Amino acid sequence: MARGAKTGPRTARRMAPVERALAAGLVAATLLGPLCRLTLPLRAQAAPAEKSSATQQSRLDPKFKGKLPITELSEDEAILHALNRLGYGPEPGEVERIKQTGLETWIEQQLHPEQIDDAALATRLAPLPVAGMSERQLLAEYPQPDAAAKMLGITVDEYRKRMDALAHPPQGVAPAPSQLPQEVLNEISDAKVLRAIYSERQLEEQLTDFWFNHFNVFANKDLDLWLVGPYERDTIRPRVLGKFRDLVEATAKSPAMEFYLDNYLSADPAAFDRLKHAPPAPKGTPPVGARRGLNENYGRELLELHTLGVDGGYTQKDVIETARCFTGWTIRAPRDNPEFYFDERVHDPGEKAVLGKKIKHGGIKDGEQVLDIVSQDRHTAHHISLELAQHFVSDTPPDALVERMAKTFEKSHGDLREVMRTMIYSPEFWSRQAYRAKVKTPLELVASTARALGADVDDAAPLVGWIARIGEPLYQQLPPTGYPDKAQAWVNTGALLNRLNYAITLASNQVRGSEVELPPLLGDDAAEDPYQALDRAVSVFLGGQVSDGTRATLEKESADPHALGINAAANARQASLGVITGLVLGAPEFQQR
């Protein structure tokens, strides 16, 4: 469907009253109670019949696990654990496929995403031209309303009305694609969700989201609306398994980061007096702009968030000295063809020292030397390792694991692939304690539900709306800290109710632009009996593992008349597969990863 033909707001369809009542009843019945009380890492809740001893688990086929130190999980558990932690959950049939090829084989493929064919994803992204546009193209195709209105000789209000009329023409007239800037955010958000659902490079997508969040940029800060998409695509994604030093420099020189933290305005206050006596700049040199002074934003966030960490041993003096080193790092033609530009004229040429080390090179190399210093610092190795372990292992990862990852970081000079390999090949990653120990973020929840159902998503906009409703509007986290990566941020009654509502709505085929077929997953006869439908849904979507409390609540709700339909032909009560499946996908065991 053409985007211009879409109607209604970019939010998911409201639930029917019956489904909303069901969801509210479930919350009251404590289906999601364990998550509401969550403050520490979750522990796996396996059904007794599914439990196996450590001795049995250690006998996994060597061809299946290779060198992976899996001793506490079964084959199915290990595969589900890998798919949920290193990706966005399993697709139908994916567990069986990995059983055949071996889990280590799958993991090694994921660690080398450049070797994975992702042509099917490219087909999904083709209707979203914004996803492949440069900053210059975006500014030209989706101009700022004030600039566009000025060119047309009309007011901004008149321009907006004209765009609205083109998008909503009279009946029988094809709508024109929107050229309003909001369309940029719409399409990059759609593309992010489609990538999470359909990319074969699942680890790369998880890491792209992780590193974007680490080097967060707020899309709704003026110019960043046009910069954030290329920032994630061209700055973050190609470097998620490369050297950290390369990644941090790429973000430092990104127009998106320069604009977000205002470093493009940072200048030596004395520069403007020097310029009064300087010879004229060569033709084509960008204007130096208005008189301004030092801006500490980037210097502070580089030390506190991007590298050393809040306890990284730096001082306010180091923040100021770092900011001085990055004066002159700016943007050329920011509203036409934004690109990084070093302006020597406003750079602070004075002596500087950061973390006790003298900065001696001068010019652009001052900032590059700071990046060398902080990338090699042991505090950075620990900070990055801790954040990766918190994202992929547990909210409170074992200190010993973090230390081993940090040593790998230092030994490999910040090779992020090797740091990930140390984590993945650790016994802590595959421990029973780590299994289902994380709560899915809204993006992870929406994507993993669509993957589990094998949903055919023609229009991702409603899914983007659900992610926002559950609490994570994409690219719209204002603070440079990014979204939290711990359970407490995502666990509250309102958010959990929306999670359950989403699962029921999608499984019931009531999300516009997404189609789900449950009989191929649960069996053509699953609807004949609600308990049979429930058992199959628990087996398919939860690997047969569910706590006694969750099962009791699911059985009670599945027997509710609202979860049953009437088969007019047979004049018999039958299970509503959508509602029962949604209840299972709303259970704590699916909300955990």
PyMOL commands that set and color helices and strands:
alter all, ss='L'
color gray80, all
select helices_A, chain A and resi 3-5+17-28+33-36+48-50+54-57+62-65+75-86+94-101+103-110+113-115+119-125+129-132+135-141+145-152+156-167+182-198+202-214+224-239+244-252+255-260+263-265+271-275+297-306+316-325+344-346+364-376+378-392+399-411+416-424+442-453+461-470+487-489+493-507+519-522+526-528+530-542+548-558+561-563+577-585+588-591
alter helices_A, ss='H'
color red, helices_A
select strands_A, chain A and resi 329-332+339-342+352-354+357-359+456-457+514-515+564-567+572-575
alter strands_A, ss='S'
color yellow, strands_A
deselect
rebuild
show_as cartoon
